[in-house]
Amino acid sequence: MRPGWTLLLYAARSAFRYRSNWMWPVTSPLLLALPALLVAAWGERAGTVAAFADLAGTRGYAAYLLLGALYWNFVEIVWWIPWGLRTAMREGTLESLLATGIPRLALLGAWAGSRVLVVLPSFAVGAALVAAWAGVPRDLWVAVLVLLLSALGSGGLAFLLFGLTLRFKDAGSLISLLGNTAPLLGGVFFPVALLPQPLRALSLLYPFTYGADALRGVWFRSPTLFPLPAQLAILGGLSLAYLALGWAALVHFERRAREGGLEGF
């Protein structure tokens, strides 16, 4: 247990090593959504968001986008895990880490935990901005439940990415592809109804699609893809499936990596 805590503290201190590192966690949700927020703010003033309101169920386009960016900032914590692993591989410290006997879950938890410490300030700032813009939802506990279920799905994806990074030299390219496409397919910046039909079908395989949609339904009282209880059940079921399949993939890829080393796709 102690080596896992030590790794967590090391990763967290590395993330906040320089003063400029403290700026990024606070400003990242705003920078992520700033272009769209500017367009949204002017659209609301000009009264040109009626078509969007018909799809999204709210005229608060700017708050809609900011909440999506905030949700994704929470979900993408998992991307820190394979990058932490890749960094350890490049620096030649991975073998030393594995030799300490740190359990895999502790290793994953240390890298994810350090990312949580980085994200918490920006999450607090973003949540305060959304609350100032659109108020606080009456069913706040449902919003917390959505985040917790989404975290389970994120954990499953983290297991898969961890295993891929152990097994393949060019896993970083796949991780970047997933990281760049998932917010677009998951409806983080616009309703999935605007996606072409093939991409819309693909988006329904992501638990984050249901999570972002449910969170907005709770916050803005906007229509959701399915009735909210059913949507929470789908989110929970998909997240548990991701968790089980991700762990199975991690075990498989780690075994193959021990037998055959790193390979390319």
N, C-alpha and C positions, 0 to 999 in steps of 0.2 A: 504493500500500500504506500509506504513512504517513497519509494522511487517514482511512483506515479505522481504524487504530490510535488516532488522535486522537479519533475519534468514539466508539470503544469506551471509552476512558478517561474521556471527558466523560460518557457515559451512566452508567458505573459510579460516578463521583464524585457525580453527581446522585442516584443511588439511595441513597447512603450519606451524604447531605449532613448530616443531623441525627442526633444520638445515638439517638433513638428508632427510626431506620431500621435500626439494627443489631439491635434486638430482634425485629422481625418475621420475618426469615429464619430465625431459630433456633426461634421458637415456632410458625410457621405450620403445620407438619405436625400438631402437637399440637392446635392450635385447630381445624383442619379436621376432625379425627377425634374431638375430645374428647367430644361428646355420645354418639356411638356407642361410644366406648371405655368410658365409664362404664356404659352399659347392658351391654356385653359383659363387663366385669369382674364385675358383680353376677350376670350370667347364669351365668358360669363358677362362681362361688361357690355359687350356688343349684342348680347342676346342671340348668339348663333349656336347654342348648344342644345337646341330642342331635339334634333335628331339623335344626338348622343343620349339625352335624357330618356327617350323612348326605349332605348336598349338597356341602359344602365339603371334606370329607375331613380335617378337623382340628377339634379341640375348642378350639383357641386362637383364639377369636373376636376378642379384643382385638388380638392380634398380626396376625391376618388383616386387620383394618381398618386398622391402623397401616401395614402394608406397602402396602396399596392407596393410602392417602393419600400415602405416600412416593413411590410410583410415579407418581401423578398430579402431584405437585409437580415431578417431573422432566419429565414429558411436557408440562406446560402452559407450559414455557419459551417455546413458539412464540407464546403470547398477548402476550408483551412486544413482539413485532415490529410487529404492526399498531397497537398502542397507541402505540408510539414514533413510527410514521409519522403517526398521527392527531394526536399532540401537535405534531409538526413542522409539520403543515398548519395547525393552529389558531394556532400562534405565528408563522406566516409565515416559517419558516426552511427549509421543504422545498426551495424553489427554490434557495436558497443551497447546500444540501447537494448537490442534483443538479448544480449548476454547478461543484462541486469536481471532478467527474469520478470520484467514488467508484463503482467497479463495483457492480452490484446485489447480487452475492454478498457483497461487503465490507460494504455497507450492512446487509444482513440479518444478516451475521455479527457486526457491531458491536452491534446491538440485542440479538441473541440472546446474545452473549458477556457483555454487561453483566448480563443476567438470570441467566446461569450463575453469575457471581460472587455474585449475590444469593442464589441457591438453594443453592450449595455448603455453607454452614454448616448450613442446615436439613436438607439431605440427610445430612450426616455425623451430626448429632444423631439423626435418625430411624433411620438404619441402625444406629447403636449401640444404640438402644432396642429395635429388632426383634431384634438379635443377643442382647441381654441377656434378652429375653423368650422367644425361640424358638431360640437358637443360631445358628451360622453354617452355611450349606449346604455340603455336601462338594464339590459341583460349582459352586464360586463363579464359575468362568469362564463357565458357561452363563448365570448370572444377569447377568453383565456383557454377554454377547452379546445377551441379551434387551433390555437397556437401549440398546445400540448400534443394534439393528434398530428399536427403537421411536423412537429419535432420527431415523432416516431418515424414518419415517412422519410424525413431527412436522415435519421440514423441508419435506416436501411440502405439509402443511397450512399451514405458514407462507407458502409461496409463494402458495397460493391466497388466503389472508387478506390478504396484501400487495397482490395484484392487485385484490381486491374493495375494499379501502380506498382505493386510488388512483382507482377508477372510480365508486364510489357514495357519496353523502353519508351515507346511513343504514347503512353497512356495520357500524358499531359495534353496532347492535342485533342483527344476525345473528351477529356474533362472540360477543356475550354469550350468545345463545341456544345456540350451539354449545358454549361454555365451560361452561354450566350443565347441559346435557343429556348431554354426552359422558361424564362420570364415572358417571352413573347407567346409561347404556346400555352402557358399557364394563365393567361389573362391578367397579368400583373398591371399592364398599362392600358388595356382596352378590353371590352367584353369579348369572350371567345366566339360570340355569335358573328363577329366581323371576320373571323378567319374563313378561308376557303374550306369546303367540306372535308377534303382529305386531312388537312391540318387540324380541323376541328375534332375529327374523330381521334387523331393522335393526342390532342390535348386532354381528352377524357381519360387517358391512361395515366396522367400525372395526378398524384394526390393533391398537389399544390393548386391545381385548377379549382378543385372543390374547396380548398382552404381559403384561397383569396376571395372566391365568390361568396362563401359563407360569412367570412369576416365583414365584407361589405354589406351583406344582408343584415347582419346584426347591427352594424354601426349606422347604416343609412336607411334601414327598413326597406331596402330595394328588393325586387324579385330575385330569387336564386334559381339555379339550374333545376333543382328539385326542391320539394318542401323541406324546410330546414332540418327536421328530425331525420328524414331519409338521407339528406346530404351529409349530415354528421356521421350517420352510419356508414355511408359509402366512403367518406374520408377515413374513418377509423379502420374499416376493412382493408382499404388499399394500403394504408400506412402499415398495418400489421403484416400484410402480404409482402410489402417492400422490405420490412424488417427481417422476415424469415428468409426470403429469397436472397437478400443482400448478405446475410450471415452465411448462408450456404455457399454463395459465390466466393466470399472471402476465404472460407476454409478450403474450397476447391483450388482457387488460384494460389493460395499460399503453399499448398501441398505441391502443386505443379512448379512453383517457383523454386522450391527446395530441391526438386528433382531435376529440373531443366534450366534453371536460371532465367535471366531476362531474355525476352524475345520481342520481335516487332510484330505488328498486326499483319 
